């Protein structure tokens, strides 16, 4: 029944070949211009579900306080210290240029040239706030004046315990980084910390080009080293690297054409398969452009994946046409039979591929869903653009007027028959155990590297790291961006940002009127003090203690919060004019602090904090405090920090340690009044049972790049095994129903299982080597389901051809195996060789994500072709499924 349907379709297509050809061409011409509207950008917050507590926390902090898109420009002296007029003026120039970039939040900028970074002191009249350097920069004409200005700058920076650790790199005599307050250190570097709003993500490419152009003159200065890092920089640089290496993707197409030409010995056999696959790619990318989807750089692999999948179909149908033409000598009959015999296995492959992509759509990661939607569309079109269109073009534009020459025939099939003969002998003699041994060795290696024998219920394969090192997931180890990040990690207190929003549990009450008349339950600040948790000394003291704990953590380099400003004000006001500030007074003036100095001190700590808040608000400019506290309500703020590691296991530990600290101290006298972070997509999670002790307790989310890192780990942990298993189950069911034989379905699933487990083994190997571009982070995780879909294609073509050849040979296994290996088997080999060649450009950029996907897919292709050509035929022979050995 299936053959008559496929024959009917083939005859229909051949009868209307010109209409089909021109129809496909017109659609292609319509969709091709739409590709220019592709909207590709990078944004970790949009990759992951907004309901994730880490994503929602980061979005909340970004929208309320900024500091979510931080970029750091480090200026490091090669010799001497930074206190030189030309260097300070250079820092100021860089600061101003970064401020002029689109979407900058100038109020949040931190550098020695920032308006908010001031000399903070006290005299007989109270606090003194002054700019560290003049707006015109350090004087370059009057040496004495310049010396005075530099001395003032040095004092203002190095004696400020809040800003010095963040903005200065100090080095001891041995070239090691100094900690604040350490003596005998030279200030060798400084930093400009820039902040940009989310609008920058809409034009990353032009933004990063402008940035690099502005910084280029300084990179050629032999006296300094310029280092750049931060989320907006390396996410936008990924796009730039992608665009600048467009020629590598063009090269991949050239490689494919040349390899096909070498194998087919005909331009028709090389160009027509490429035309069919490119048609699918153009259609898919054109639909992407029309759709308005916000795509990530990961989606650049969609054309490569369609090339990988489509080329397998294209080579199979082209080879079949050439064989049928060799046998029948008639172009039209060869075209009809090529479509007839490849349509069913091609449809099976498409259906199973669609199943693989569909399971990706179940994962709540945006680019997984994009892969699913556009992958399904592209796969479905392959039945028209390759299985149907290629034979039609071979008939419409025959290779030669009389077909293929005898010499070409001999060349085309001699190698295939030789390979088929070798493999047939190999699989029908004692040597047949060699491929079984190879697979067993691969599986044993995978057992070792996955650590599955030591697995637990929480983590079945502890040897496979599922967390992400974002920098290395984006760029290779030897890339310029990674080198700069690594150096910044050595001279800065941290390279990954974190933020923890802190909000008062109780809402603010309406303010009472001057005569006391106001809404019920109003608040009178004259008698009740100022509202808001940032006017509460106990809350500020607990926040300060949390920061002290965090700064002692081996993986946290620096923290900052509004509590630091209050401690600084307290120290300055507690110091007599003309005396050196005493760090003992760098503290929150809570009751414990006041009583320790004077047991009879009766001052109200909350009133002192409110006074300090008023002084800071008065002495600073509009917006200077907004990156740490909401100075309108004084009821919410944020704790910022930098983590000094990108190791995914260590970043995970940092998150757990912070959450453990919050859990242990959530009932302290101050912290019992606040909520930390978010627990779901909005703030409602802080008022339900999730925030209470007990089995349903959910630790609060953490924002910043650390939060994004943890969010990807959380999503990966949920899907690293479930998603591929879902793909396997769906493929098992679909192939069973379509072949109407569960034994064949089980064999195909076994082939998939081998490929899948070796991929886990590969991930474990990269984890053992600490190659964070190749571990199983959520970017590489997508390859598992895709590789399974690719692998089953080869097996389906092999099984379908084995059935056909067994019928034609009268049940003679050796003859059927030889003919299958000489036809579908040779096509598998050719398509894999072509695909491996096309993957080379993916490895040629500085991008770690394309490298990782190229490695995983390449490994899967090698394993797939080996098992489908060797292990699958052996299992078929040993199990003798009725579908092949006792056909209906």
DRENMIDREN-979628 format. One record per residue (C-alpha): residue in one letter; x, y, z. Coordinates in steps of 0.5 Angstrom, whole numbers, padded with zeros to 4 digits, always signed. Layout:
AXYZ...
END
This chain:
X+0000+0000+0000X+0006+0005+0002X+0009+0004-0005X+0003+0005-0009X+0002+0012-0005X+0009+0014-0006X+0009+0011-0013X+0003+0016-0014X+0006+0022-0011X+0012+0021-0015X+0009+0020-0022X+0004+0026-0020X+0011+0030-0018X+0014+0028-0025X+0008+0030-0029X+0008+0037-0026X+0015+0038-0025X+0016+0045-0028X+0010+0048-0024X+0013+0045-0018X+0020+0048-0020X+0018+0055-0021X+0013+0055-0015X+0019+0053-0011X+0023+0058-0014X+0018+0064-0013X+0017+0062-0006X+0025+0063-0005X+0025+0069-0009X+0020+0072-0004X+0023+0070+0002X+0030+0071+0001X+0029+0079+0002X+0026+0077+0009X+0033+0075+0011X+0035+0082+0012X+0030+0083+0018X+0033+0078+0022X+0033+0081+0029X+0039+0077+0033X+0041+0079+0040X+0044+0076+0046X+0040+0077+0053X+0041+0072+0058X+0034+0074+0061X+0030+0073+0055X+0033+0066+0054X+0030+0063+0061X+0023+0063+0063X+0021+0070+0067X+0018+0066+0072X+0025+0063+0074X+0027+0066+0081X+0034+0068+0079X+0031+0071+0072X+0026+0075+0076X+0030+0078+0081X+0035+0080+0076X+0030+0084+0072X+0027+0087+0078X+0034+0090+0081X+0035+0092+0074X+0029+0096+0073X+0029+0099+0080X+0036+0100+0081X+0040+0099+0074X+0047+0096+0075X+0044+0090+0071X+0048+0091+0065X+0055+0093+0067X+0061+0094+0063X+0068+0095+0066X+0074+0098+0063X+0081+0097+0066X+0087+0101+0065X+0093+0098+0068X+0100+0102+0068X+0105+0098+0065X+0110+0102+0069X+0109+0106+0075X+0103+0108+0079X+0097+0112+0076X+0098+0118+0079X+0100+0122+0073X+0097+0127+0070X+0096+0124+0063X+0094+0118+0066X+0088+0121+0070X+0086+0125+0064X+0086+0119+0060X+0081+0115+0065X+0077+0122+0065X+0077+0121+0057X+0075+0114+0057X+0069+0115+0062X+0066+0121+0058X+0067+0117+0052X+0063+0111+0055X+0058+0116+0058X+0056+0118+0051X+0055+0111+0048X+0047+0110+0047X+0043+0108+0053X+0048+0109+0058X+0046+0110+0066X+0051+0116+0067X+0048+0117+0075X+0051+0109+0076X+0058+0110+0073X+0063+0109+0078X+0070+0111+0076X+0075+0117+0079X+0072+0121+0074X+0065+0120+0076X+0061+0125+0079X+0058+0121+0085X+0065+0119+0087X+0068+0125+0091X+0073+0126+0096X+0069+0125+0103X+0071+0128+0109X+0069+0132+0115X+0071+0139+0118X+0068+0143+0124X+0062+0145+0120X+0060+0137+0118X+0061+0133+0112X+0065+0136+0106X+0064+0133+0099X+0068+0135+0093X+0070+0132+0086X+0076+0128+0086X+0079+0131+0080X+0077+0138+0077X+0072+0138+0071X+0077+0140+0066X+0082+0134+0069X+0089+0135+0072X+0093+0141+0070X+0098+0140+0065X+0101+0146+0065X+0102+0148+0072X+0107+0142+0075X+0106+0145+0082X+0098+0145+0082X+0098+0138+0078X+0102+0135+0084X+0097+0138+0089X+0091+0136+0085X+0094+0129+0085X+0095+0129+0092X+0088+0130+0094X+0086+0125+0089X+0090+0120+0092X+0088+0122+0099X+0081+0122+0097X+0081+0115+0094X+0086+0111+0098X+0083+0113+0105X+0076+0111+0102X+0074+0104+0105X+0068+0104+0100X+0071+0106+0093X+0078+0104+0094X+0077+0097+0094X+0072+0098+0088X+0076+0103+0083X+0084+0101+0085X+0088+0096+0083X+0094+0096+0088X+0100+0091+0088X+0105+0089+0093X+0113+0088+0091X+0112+0081+0089X+0107+0083+0084X+0101+0081+0088X+0094+0084+0089X+0094+0088+0095X+0088+0088+0100X+0085+0095+0102X+0089+0098+0108X+0095+0094+0106X+0102+0098+0107X+0108+0098+0102X+0103+0097+0096X+0103+0101+0089X+0097+0103+0085X+0098+0100+0078X+0091+0101+0075X+0084+0103+0076X+0077+0102+0073X+0071+0105+0069X+0065+0101+0071X+0059+0103+0066X+0052+0102+0067X+0047+0101+0061X+0040+0100+0060X+0036+0094+0057X+0035+0099+0051X+0043+0097+0049X+0041+0090+0047X+0037+0092+0041X+0043+0095+0037X+0049+0091+0040X+0052+0091+0034X+0053+0098+0032X+0054+0100+0040X+0060+0095+0040X+0063+0098+0034X+0063+0105+0037X+0066+0102+0043X+0072+0099+0040X+0073+0105+0036X+0073+0110+0042X+0078+0105+0045X+0082+0104+0040X+0087+0110+0041X+0088+0108+0048X+0090+0100+0046X+0096+0103+0042X+0099+0107+0048X+0105+0103+0050X+0104+0105+0057X+0098+0102+0059X+0094+0096+0058X+0086+0097+0056X+0082+0091+0059X+0075+0090+0057X+0069+0086+0060X+0062+0086+0062X+0055+0083+0060X+0054+0088+0055X+0061+0088+0052X+0062+0080+0051X+0055+0079+0049X+0055+0084+0043X+0062+0082+0042X+0059+0075+0040X+0055+0078+0035X+0061+0082+0032X+0065+0076+0032X+0059+0072+0028X+0058+0078+0023X+0066+0079+0022X+0067+0071+0020X+0061+0071+0015X+0066+0068+0010X+0067+0062+0014X+0060+0060+0013X+0060+0062+0006X+0067+0057+0006X+0063+0051+0009X+0058+0052+0003X+0064+0052-0002X+0067+0046+0002X+0060+0042+0001X+0060+0043-0006X+0067+0041-0007X+0066+0035-0003X+0060+0033-0007X+0063+0034-0014X+0069+0030-0012X+0064+0024-0010X+0059+0025-0016X+0064+0027-0021X+0058+0032-0024X+0056+0039-0023X+0049+0037-0023X+0050+0032-0017X+0054+0037-0013X+0050+0043-0015X+0043+0040-0015X+0043+0037-0008X+0046+0044-0005X+0040+0048-0009X+0035+0044-0005X+0038+0044+0002X+0039+0052+0001X+0032+0053-0001X+0030+0050+0005X+0035+0054+0009X+0033+0061+0005X+0025+0059+0007X+0027+0058+0014X+0031+0064+0015X+0026+0068+0011X+0020+0066+0016X+0025+0068+0021X+0025+0075+0019X+0018+0075+0018X+0016+0072+0024X+0019+0078+0029X+0022+0073+0034X+0028+0076+0038X+0033+0071+0036X+0040+0069+0039X+0047+0068+0036X+0045+0061+0038X+0040+0061+0032X+0046+0062+0027X+0046+0055+0028X+0040+0053+0025X+0042+0054+0018X+0048+0049+0019X+0043+0044+0023X+0038+0044+0017X+0045+0043+0012X+0047+0037+0016X+0040+0034+0016X+0038+0036+0009X+0044+0034+0006X+0043+0027+0009X+0036+0027+0005X+0039+0030-0001X+0045+0025-0002X+0041+0019-0001X+0036+0021-0007X+0041+0024-0011X+0045+0017-0010X+0038+0013-0012X+0037+0017-0018X+0044+0015-0021X+0043+0008-0019X+0036+0008-0022X+0039+0011-0028X+0045+0007-0029X+0040+0001-0029X+0034+0004-0033X+0038+0009-0037X+0031+0013-0037X+0032+0020-0034X+0024+0020-0032X+0023+0013-0030X+0030+0014-0026X+0027+0020-0023X+0020+0017-0021X+0023+0011-0018X+0028+0015-0014X+0022+0019-0011X+0018+0013-0010X+0024+0009-0006X+0026+0015-0002X+0020+0018+0000X+0018+0013+0005X+0024+0013+0009X+0025+0021+0008X+0018+0022+0011X+0020+0017+0017X+0026+0021+0018X+0022+0028+0018X+0017+0025+0023X+0022+0023+0028X+0026+0029+0027X+0020+0033+0028X+0019+0029+0034X+0026+0031+0037X+0025+0039+0035X+0018+0038+0038X+0021+0036+0045X+0025+0042+0045X+0019+0046+0045X+0017+0043+0051X+0023+0046+0055X+0022+0053+0057X+0028+0056+0054X+0027+0061+0049X+0032+0059+0044X+0030+0052+0045X+0023+0054+0043X+0026+0058+0037X+0030+0052+0035X+0023+0047+0035X+0019+0052+0031X+0024+0054+0026X+0027+0047+0026X+0020+0043+0025X+0018+0048+0019X+0025+0047+0016X+0024+0039+0016X+0018+0039+0013X+0020+0043+0007X+0025+0038+0006X+0020+0033+0003X+0019+0038-0002X+0026+0041-0003X+0030+0035-0003X+0026+0029-0004X+0022+0031-0009X+0025+0037-0012X+0032+0034-0013X+0030+0028-0018X+0026+0033-0022X+0031+0038-0023X+0036+0032-0025X+0030+0030-0030X+0029+0037-0033X+0037+0039-0033X+0040+0032-0035X+0047+0031-0033X+0048+0029-0041X+0044+0028-0047X+0045+0021-0046X+0045+0020-0039X+0052+0019-0035X+0058+0016-0039X+0060+0009-0037X+0067+0012-0035X+0063+0016-0030X+0059+0010-0028X+0065+0006-0026X+0068+0011-0022X+0062+0013-0018X+0060+0006-0016X+0067+0002-0016X+0069+0006-0009X+0062+0004-0006X+0062-0003-0008X+0069-0004-0005X+0067-0001+0001X+0061-0005+0001X+0065-0011+0000X+0070-0010+0005X+0064-0008+0010X+0060-0014+0008X+0066-0019+0010X+0068-0015+0016X+0061-0016+0019X+0060-0023+0017X+0066-0026+0019X+0070-0027+0026X+0072-0019+0025X+0064-0017+0027X+0066-0017+0034X+0071-0011+0033X+0065-0006+0032X+0062-0009+0038X+0068-0008+0042X+0069-0001+0040X+0062+0001+0042X+0063-0003+0049X+0070+0001+0050X+0066+0008+0048X+0061+0006+0053X+0066+0004+0058X+0069+0011+0057X+0063+0014+0058X+0061+0011+0064X+0068+0013+0067X+0067+0020+0065X+0060+0021+0067X+0061+0018+0074X+0054+0014+0073X+0057+0009+0078X+0057+0014+0083X+0051+0017+0081X+0045+0019+0086X+0038+0021+0086X+0039+0028+0085X+0045+0027+0080X+0045+0021+0076X+0052+0023+0073X+0056+0027+0078X+0062+0027+0073X+0058+0032+0068X+0058+0039+0070X+0051+0042+0068X+0053+0049+0070X+0055+0055+0066X+0061+0059+0065X+0058+0064+0061X+0065+0067+0059X+0067+0061+0056X+0061+0059+0054X+0061+0065+0049X+0068+0065+0047X+0074+0060+0047X+0080+0059+0052X+0085+0063+0047X+0080+0068+0045X+0082+0076+0046X+0076+0077+0050X+0077+0071+0055X+0084+0073+0056X+0082+0080+0058X+0077+0077+0063X+0082+0073+0066X+0087+0079+0067X+0081+0083+0070X+0080+0077+0074X+0087+0078+0077X+0087+0085+0078X+0079+0086+0080X+0076+0084+0086X+0071+0080+0082X+0068+0079+0075X+0061+0077+0075X+0056+0081+0078X+0051+0079+0083X+0045+0083+0086X+0040+0082+0092X+0034+0086+0092X+0032+0088+0100X+0025+0090+0101X+0021+0092+0107X+0016+0087+0109X+0011+0092+0111X+0008+0097+0106X+0009+0104+0108X+0003+0108+0111X+0001+0115+0109X+0004+0121+0112X+0000+0124+0117X-0002+0132+0116X+0002+0137+0120X-0004+0138+0125X-0005+0130+0125X-0011+0130+0121X-0010+0124+0116X-0012+0118+0113X-0013+0112+0119X-0007+0109+0121X-0002+0114+0118X+0005+0115+0120X+0007+0122+0124X+0015+0122+0123X+0016+0127+0128X+0013+0122+0134X+0014+0116+0130X+0021+0117+0126X+0022+0116+0119X+0019+0110+0115X+0023+0105+0111X+0027+0100+0113X+0033+0104+0110X+0032+0108+0116X+0032+0103+0121X+0039+0102+0125X+0038+0094+0126X+0036+0093+0119X+0043+0097+0117X+0047+0093+0122X+0045+0086+0119X+0046+0088+0112X+0053+0091+0114X+0054+0084+0118X+0052+0080+0112X+0057+0084+0107X+0063+0083+0112X+0061+0076+0112X+0061+0076+0104X+0067+0080+0103X+0071+0074+0107X+0068+0069+0103X+0073+0066+0098X+0069+0067+0092X+0067+0074+0093X+0071+0079+0092X+0067+0086+0093X+0061+0088+0096X+0057+0095+0096X+0051+0097+0099X+0048+0103+0102X+0050+0101+0109X+0057+0102+0106X+0056+0110+0106X+0052+0110+0112X+0059+0107+0116X+0063+0112+0112X+0059+0118+0114X+0059+0115+0121X+0067+0114+0121X+0067+0122+0118X+0063+0125+0124X+0066+0121+0129X+0073+0124+0127X+0075+0130+0130X+0077+0135+0125X+0085+0134+0123X+0085+0127+0126X+0086+0121+0121X+0080+0117+0121X+0079+0111+0125X+0077+0105+0122X+0073+0103+0129X+0068+0108+0127X+0067+0105+0120X+0060+0102+0123X+0053+0102+0123X+0051+0106+0129X+0046+0101+0132X+0045+0100+0140X+0050+0095+0140X+0055+0100+0137X+0053+0106+0142X+0053+0102+0148X+0060+0099+0147X+0063+0106+0147X+0059+0109+0152X+0054+0105+0156X+0050+0111+0158X+0049+0113+0151X+0041+0114+0150X+0041+0117+0143X+0036+0113+0138X+0040+0109+0133X+0034+0110+0128X+0034+0118+0129X+0042+0118+0127X+0041+0113+0121X+0035+0118+0119X+0040+0124+0120X+0045+0121+0116X+0041+0119+0110X+0039+0127+0110X+0046+0129+0110X+0048+0124+0104X+0041+0126+0100X+0043+0134+0101X+0051+0133+0100X+0050+0129+0093X+0047+0130+0087X+0040+0128+0084X+0041+0120+0082X+0047+0119+0086X+0044+0114+0091X+0039+0111+0086X+0044+0105+0085X+0044+0103+0092X+0037+0105+0095X+0030+0108+0093X+0031+0115+0097X+0024+0117+0096X+0021+0111+0100X+0027+0109+0104X+0024+0102+0104X+0028+0098+0099X+0035+0098+0096X+0040+0093+0093X+0046+0089+0095X+0051+0089+0090X+0057+0085+0089X+0063+0081+0085X+0064+0074+0085X+0072+0073+0083X+0071+0066+0080X+0067+0063+0073X+0068+0056+0075X+0061+0053+0075X+0061+0049+0081X+0064+0055+0085X+0059+0060+0083X+0053+0055+0085X+0057+0054+0091X+0057+0062+0092X+0049+0062+0091X+0048+0056+0096X+0052+0059+0101X+0049+0066+0100X+0042+0063+0101X+0044+0059+0107X+0046+0065+0110X+0040+0069+0109X+0036+0062+0112X+0040+0062+0118X+0039+0070+0119X+0032+0071+0117X+0030+0072+0124X+0035+0077+0126X+0032+0083+0129X+0033+0087+0123X+0033+0082+0117X+0026+0079+0120X+0023+0086+0117X+0026+0085+0110X+0025+0080+0104X+0031+0078+0100X+0030+0077+0092X+0024+0074+0089X+0022+0067+0089X+0018+0067+0082X+0016+0072+0077X+0013+0077+0081X+0014+0079+0089X+0008+0075+0091X+0012+0069+0093X+0015+0073+0099X+0008+0073+0102X+0006+0066+0101X+0008+0059+0104X+0014+0059+0100X+0017+0064+0105X+0016+0060+0111X+0020+0055+0114X+0018+0048+0112X+0019+0043+0107X+0016+0048+0102X+0021+0053+0103X+0024+0056+0097X+0030+0060+0098X+0030+0067+0095X+0033+0069+0088X+0040+0072+0087X+0040+0077+0081X+0046+0080+0077X+0050+0075+0072X+0051+0070+0078X+0044+0070+0078X+0043+0069+0070X+0049+0063+0071X+0045+0060+0077X+0038+0060+0073X+0042+0057+0067X+0044+0051+0072X+0037+0050+0075X+0034+0050+0068X+0039+0045+0065X+0039+0041+0072X+0031+0040+0070X+0032+0038+0063X+0039+0035+0062X+0036+0028+0062X+0029+0029+0061X+0029+0032+0055X+0033+0027+0051X+0029+0022+0054X+0023+0025+0052X+0026+0025+0045X+0028+0018+0045X+0021+0016+0047X+0017+0020+0042X+0022+0017+0037X+0021+0010+0039X+0013+0010+0039X+0013+0014+0032X+0018+0009+0029X+0014+0003+0032X+0008+0006+0029X+0010+0008+0022X+0014+0001+0021X+0009-0003+0025X+0014-0007+0028X+0017-0005+0035X+0023-0010+0034X+0025-0005+0029X+0023+0001+0033X+0027-0002+0039X+0033-0003+0035X+0033+0005+0033X+0032+0007+0040X+0038+0003+0042X+0042+0006+0036X+0040+0013+0039X+0042+0011+0046X+0049+0009+0044X+0050+0016+0041X+0046+0020+0047X+0051+0016+0052X+0057+0018+0049X+0055+0025+0048X+0054+0025+0056X+0061+0022+0056X+0064+0027+0052X+0061+0032+0057X+0064+0029+0062X+0071+0029+0059X+0070+0036+0058X+0068+0037+0065X+0074+0033+0067X+0079+0037+0063X+0075+0044+0066X+0074+0046+0059X+0068+0050+0060X+0066+0051+0053X+0065+0044+0052X+0061+0042+0059X+0054+0040+0058X+0051+0047+0060X+0044+0049+0057X+0047+0052+0050X+0051+0045+0049X+0045+0041+0052X+0041+0043+0046X+0045+0038+0041X+0043+0032+0045X+0036+0032+0042X+0038+0035+0035X+0044+0029+0035X+0039+0024+0036X+0034+0026+0031X+0040+0026+0026X+0043+0019+0028X+0036+0016+0027X+0036+0019+0020X+0042+0014+0018X+0039+0008+0021X+0032+0009+0018X+0035+0009+0011X+0039+0003+0013X+0033-0001+0015X+0029+0001+0009X+0034-0001+0004X+0035-0007+0008X+0028-0009+0008X+0028-0008+0000X+0034-0011-0002X+0032-0018+0002X+0026-0018-0002X+0029-0017-0008X+0035-0022-0006X+0030-0027-0004X+0032-0027+0003X+0039-0028+0002X+0042-0024+0008X+0050-0023+0005X+0047-0020-0002X+0042-0016+0001X+0047-0013+0006X+0052-0012+0001X+0047-0008-0004X+0045-0004+0002X+0052-0002+0004X+0053+0000-0003X+0047+0004-0004X+0044+0007+0002X+0051+0006+0006X+0055+0009+0001X+0050+0015+0001X+0051+0015+0009X+0058+0016+0009X+0058+0021+0003X+0053+0025+0007X+0057+0025+0014X+0064+0027+0010X+0060+0033+0007X+0057+0035+0014X+0064+0034+0018X+0067+0039+0013X+0061+0044+0013X+0062+0044+0021X+0070+0046+0020X+0067+0054+0020X+0064+0053+0026X+0070+0051+0030X+0074+0057+0026X+0071+0063+0030X+0073+0065+0037X+0066+0063+0039X+0065+0058+0044X+0058+0056+0043X+0059+0055+0036X+0065+0051+0037X+0061+0047+0043X+0056+0045+0038X+0060+0043+0032X+0064+0039+0037X+0058+0035+0040X+0054+0035+0033X+0061+0032+0030X+0062+0027+0035X+0055+0025+0034X+0055+0024+0027X+0061+0020+0027X+0058+0015+0032X+0052+0015+0028X+0055+0013+0022X+0059+0008+0025X+0053+0004+0029X+0049+0005+0023X+0053+0002+0018X+0056-0004+0023X+0052-0005+0030X+0045-0004+0027X+0046-0009+0021X+0049-0014+0026X+0043-0013+0031X+0038-0014+0025X+0042-0021+0023X+0042-0023+0030X+0035-0021+0032X+0032-0023+0025X+0026-0018+0026X+0020-0020+0022X+0020-0013+0018X+0026-0015+0015X+0026-0023+0015X+0019-0024+0014X+0016-0019+0010X+0008-0019+0009
END
